[in-house]
């Protein structure tokens, strides 16, 4: 279809790039990466970042998607210098506000003999396509109306006969420079005369994007490689309209772990979904930057936004598909969670606990102080903030019967030494005044070890199962105070103290 040639590129002194999404759904990570690469390039070059809303698809475009799109970009840390919400020198920044401009340029092309009225109906076009496929030819428009007399075409149009406007593709190869792929060439034989204005008067994407980019003085078009086949038509439009052709950079496709195009069946694919899972914006930005781009030298993978801006080089973007590795994203997220200020993590974590019914909508200072300790204990073991409520089960949802039935606990519970440990521990806890201090807990465990001769995991695992429901978990010296303090607080779910847990476990054993 096309040939690519090596070529070096240089950047304009006044870089202007744009991110131009359609508000027809949530912001997919593929589009988010496109926005990020545009933003990094603009900021690295000291250029201008433009946000343009491409909403000519009236049936699918919705205001709520535009609102969420802007919110997701801002959450990621991507800002823009011109756009529908901030204005700029080349308005409007929403395509639906400039339909008259597209009509005007289309008519100019017709008047200059660079475009023509096409009266072919959909039925005729479909028959032509079927015939071409039957004859093993490219199913492109054969140019039926290309040489119609213009005056005759105008009379037919004036009489009410529906017609579209098509661009005349020149009979020569179409070439353009791509920063990722080098010089690219398409044969004109595989590019049919494209419709630029439908018979309904609605302009098509390949046309409006050229008008917008030219009028907004865009110097570099950075977008996904699914647009590569659109580019020769757009280059032909630039040339027909007498406008300079920008530099292009087509970013590689993002694949799922199975090396198929990333889609919902792979799991979360939208920025909103990752936000809801408790992925931090700096983690998602860092990870998306590494999808198809690598810094100069070394294998460094962790970059804060300022470092990404400094390091980013569009010429180091690879044309090879990028595989979205969820585990690597979560690894990065774990790093950024650990590096974040405790106050920030606490604020971000609280809604997850409220939605899970573990914390009230509003709480006093004592609850907040205790909750901060809970988060500090659990955060090192999670990849995403939405995992925190599940990790907190050992505090909030203690279930002795479930612990006894858990297959993972069977080996410990059936060990010959376990009954002796549990009997001794239960007897000592029953004699203790509340609350139990961590130092006293340690002393009790040492007493049991001395009295029974049982030590190591044979000693600690049964006690841990009795108190938490599982044989692994956080250190007791941090956990015991949380149990005791939590038992004194007013929460949607009562946190059991050590003594209450022991009593519940003994009851479950006797009921079994």
N, C-alpha and C positions, 0 to 999 in steps of 0.2 A: 504493500500500500504506500509506504513512504521509505525514503532513504535518509539516513542520518549521517552527517559528516562532522569531523572534529573541527572545532573553531574556538578561539578564545573570545572572551567577552569583556567589555568594560562597562562601568556603571555611569549613568548620567550624574551630573553635579546636583541635579534637583530631582531626586527619586520621588515618585508618587505611585503608591500602590493602593489597591482596594481589596476589600473583602465584600463580596456581593451575594449574600445568601437569599434564598427564597423562603418566605415565612409559611411553609406548608407542613411543618412538623418540627420535632425537637432537633436541637443541634447535635448532629452525629459527630463522633470523634474524628472522622475523616475530614469533615468541613471545619471542625475546630482546629485541626492541625494546619489546614490551609490558612485559616485566620492567623494562627500563631506564626507561621513562616512569613506571611506578609508583614506582620507586626515586628518580628525580629529583624527582618531586612530593612524596614523603614527606620526603625530606631537605631540600628547599627550604622546605617548610611546617613543618619541625620535628615531623613526624608519625611514625607507626609503619608499618614495612614488614613484611608477613607473607608467609611462604612456606607454601602449602598444597598437598599432593599429592592430586590427584583421580584415585584409582586404582580406581574402581568398575567400570571395564572390565577385569574379572579376566582374561579371555582374552588381552588384548594388553599389559597392564601387566607390566613386568619390573623387578626390583630393579636390574639393571645399568644400565637407562636412568635410574632415579632417581639412582643414584650418579653417573653421568656428568653428568646435568642439574645437580646441586648443584656438581659440580666446574667445569663450564663457567661457571656464574653467578659463582662465586668468582674464577675466572680473569679474567672480565670486570671484576671490581671491584665487583660487586653483592653487598651483604650484606643481612641481614634481622634483625629484632628478635625475631620469633617464628617458630617453624617446627618441623618434626618432629625436627630435630637439636639445637635449642636450647631447645625447650619454650616456655612462655608461659602467660598467664592463661586462655586459652580452648581447652584441648586437647579432643580430639586434633587434630593437624594433618595427619592422613592419613585420607581418607574411609572407607577400608575398616575403620577402627577404630570407626566410629560408626553402623553400620547400624541398630542398635536405636533410635537417636534419630530417624532418618528415618521408621521404622515408626510410632513413637509420634505424631509430628506429623501423619502422614497419617491415622491413625485419628481424631485429634482433629478434623480437617477434616470427615471423614465424619460424626462425631457432631454437629457444628455445622451440618450441612446445606450445607457449602461444597464438599464433594466427594462422590463416589458410587462404588459398586462397578459395574464394567462387565464383563459376561459375554460380550461380543462376541468371537467367535473371529477369528483372523487371516484365515480364508477369508471370513467375513462382511464384515470390514473392507475386504478387497480388492474384493469385489463392489460394496460401497457406493461405493468410490473410483472404480471403472470406470464405474458408473452416473452419478456426478456429472460426470465428464469427458465422457461421451457427451452429457449434457444441458447442457454448457458451463457447469457450476457449479463453484465452488471445491471441490476434493476434500478437504473437511474432515469431521471426524466429525459425523454428523447428530444426535447426542444420543439415540441409541436407548435407552440405559439411564438417561438423566438423571432421569427421573421415576419410576423403580421404587420401590415401597414398601420402605422401609429394613428393616423386619422380615423381609419376604419375601427381600430381597437377602441378609440375614444368614443366613437358613435355607439358602438355596442355597449360600452360601459354606461354611457349617458342614458341609454334606453332601459337600463336597469338589469342588464345581464351580469350576473355575479362574476367577479374576476379577482384573482390574486395578483400580486406584483412579484416577479421573479428577477433575480440578479443574473446578468450575463457573465458566466465564468469565462475568462479569456482562454484562448486555445494555446496554452503554454504551461509548463510545470509551475507549481506554486511553491515558493521557498520562504522559509522564515527561520530565524535563529532561536534556538531553545537553550537556555543556560544549563539545563540538566542533560540534554541530549545532543547538543551541538547543532549544526545546520541540518534542517529537516526539509525534505522535498516530497511533494505529492504530485502525481501525474494528474493533469486536468481531466483525463479520461475516467477517473474514479470519483470525480466531484461533479454532481449534476447542478444545473442552474437552480439554486435554492430559492424557496419562497421567502420573501422578507416581510411581506404584508399579506395576511390572509384575506379572503374575500369578505370576511366579517369586519375587516378594518383593524383587527388585532395584530400587532407586530410580533414576529417570532424572536426567540431568544438570540439566535446568532446575529440578528440584525441590531436589536436594541442594545446589546452588550457592546457592540462596536461604536455606536453613536454615543453611548454613555462614556465609555472609556476615552474616546477621542475628545469629547467636550469637557471631560474632567482632567484632561492632560495626563492620563495614566502613562507612566514610562515603562512599567514592568507588570505583566499579567502573570501572577503566580497562582496556580490552580491545580486541581487533580488531573491525572492523565486520562480520565474518562472524557475530557474535553479535547484531547489531542486531535481527534477526527473532525472536530468542529473548526479547528484553527485555520485550515486552508480556505474555507468559506469566509471566515472573518478577515483573513489577510486580503482576499479578493475584494471584500467590501471596503476595507481601508483604502486600498489602491483606487477603487472606483470613485470613492468620495474625495480622493485627493488628500488624505490625511496620513501622517507618519505612522508606520507600523511599530508598535511597542516591542520590547523584548518579552519573550515568553519563558516560563519555567513550569513544566508540567511535572507535578509530584507523583510519585509512584502510588500504586494501589495499596491499600492496607488489607492484609489477609488475616483470617482467624488462625488459631493454632493448627487447624487441619489444612491450612494453606488454600482454603476457599475464601472468596471475598467476605470480609467481615460483615456480619449481619446479626439480627436479633437472636438467631438460633445459637449464637456463640455466647449469649449472655448480655450483660450491659454493653450498650454501644453509644449511648447518648451522654452528653455532659451532665444533664439533669440526673440520670440514673447513677452516675458515679458520685455526684453530690449527695444524693439520698443515701448512698452506701457509706458515707463518711470518708470519702477520699478527699484529701486536702488539695486546694487549687495548685499550690506549688509543686505537689507530687505529680498531678496530671499534666501540668505544663512541662515539667522536666521530662516526663516519660514521652509525651507526644513529640517533643523536640528531637528525641533520639530515633523516631520512626522515619528512617530514610536519610538521616543526617548524622554525621559523626564529626567530632571536633578534631582539630589538627593534632596528630601525635597522641600516643598513650591510649589507655582504655578507660579513661575517666567517665563516670556515668552520673555523678551528682552535681547539678548546677542550679544555683538560685537564679531567679530571672535576670538580675543584673549581669551575672556571668554569662548567661546564654546570649544576651544582647552583644556583649563584648566578643564572644567566641564565634558567633554565627557567621557562616559564609555560604551563600547560596550555591556557590560552585562545588561545594562538598556534598551536595544532595545527590543521592544515587538514584538511577532510574529503576533499579531492582525493587520488586515488591517488598514491603515491610510487613513483618509478621507481628501482630499484636499479642504480646505475652502478658497475660493478666497477672501471673505470679510476679513478674518483674515490676509491674506497676505497684502491686501490693507491697513488695519489698521496699520500693522507694517511699511508698506512703508510710510504712512502718518507721522508716528513718526520719521522715519529716514530723511525724507525730511525736517521736521521742525528742526531737530537737525543738519542738514548739514550747512556748511558755505554758506552764501548768494552768494559768488562768484562762488562756485561750482554749486549751483542750477541754477544760471543765465546762466552759460555755458551749462549745460545740457538742459535747457529749450529752449534756442534760436533756435535749429534746428526745434523744433515743430512749432514755430511761422513762421519760414522761409518757411517750407513746406506748411503751411496753407495760405501763401501769405500775412502775416501780417507784416513781417519784411523783409528788403532787405538782400541779401547775406552778404553784409558788410555795416557797418554804422559808423557814426562819434561818437564822445564822447557825444554830446548832446543827441543823440538817445539812446545810451547805458545807460546814467545816468537816463533818463526817463524810459527806459525799466526795469531797476533794481527796480525802485519804483513800477512799474506795477506788477512784479513778487512778490515782498515783500507783496503787497496787496492781491494777489490771492492765493499764496502758502498755507496759512492755511486752505483753503477750498477744496483742492484737495487730492485724494488718489493716483493718478498717474500723472506723468508730462504731459501725452498726453491729460489730461483734461484741461490744462491751456488755450489753444486757445479758447475753447468753453466758459470758464469762462470769457475770455477777450472780448466776444462779445459785452458787454455793452459799451466798449470803441471803438472797431474797426468797428462794424457792426450795428450801431444804425439805427433802422427802425421804425419810428413813426407809419406808417400804420399797421405794424405787431403788435405793442404794443396795438393799439386800437382794433385789432381783436382777441387778445389773450384771451381765455376763463378765464384764471386765473386772468385777470385784470378786468373782467366784473363787479364784485361786487363793487370794488372801483370806477370804472368809472360811475356806475349807482347810486352811493350814492348822496343824495340830496345836500350835502355840497361841493361835488367835483368841480362843475363849478365855485363856488365862489372862491375856493382856487386857481384853475388854472388861472382864470382871473386876480386875484390879483398878483400872482407870475409872470405871463407873462408881466404884465404892469410894474412891478418894474424892471425886468431883462432888458426890452427894454430901460429903462432909465439909465441903468448902463453902465459905460465905461468898455471896456475889457482891461486886463483879470479880471475875477471875483475872488477876494480873498476869501478863506474859511471863514474868519472872517466876511466879508461883507455878504456872503451867510447866515450865522447864523443870522445876524442882520435882514436881509430881512424876514426870516422865523418867527422871533419873532414879527416883525412889522405886518405880516399877522395874526398871532395868536391874537395879541392885537386888531387889527382892526375888525376881523371877529368873535372872540370868539371861533374859531375852533382850536382844539389841538389834540395831540396824533396821532394815526394812521390816523385819518380823515384828518389831516394836512399833515403828512409826506408821506403817501402812494401815493396820487395823484401827488405830486411833484417828487417822485422817479420814478413813471411810466413815467412822462413827460421827465425826464432826462436820464433814463436808459432803459426804455421799460418794466421794471418789478417792482413789489412792494416790493421786498426784495433785499438785496445786501450789499456791503461794506459800511462803514461809509462815510458820505458826506465830512467830513473834510479831508479825504485822497483821495476821488474820484474827488472832484471838481478841485484840482490842476492838477491832471492827465489829465482831460479833457482840461483844459485851456492850459497847456504846450504842450500836444499832438497835439493840433490844430495848433501849430506853427512849427511843424516838418515836414520834407519831408519823407513820408512813402508810401508804396504801396496802403494803404487805408487811406483816410483822416479821422483823428479823429475830430469829431465835438466839438466845444466849447459849453459852457452852452447856450449862446445866440443863436447859430445855432440850437441847439436841441429844444429850446423853439419855435423858428420860424418854424422849420420843423413839430413840433407836432401841432402847431396851424393851419398850412396849411393842414395837414392830417385830422384834425377835420373838417375844412371847406369843404374839398373835399368829406368827408364821406356822 
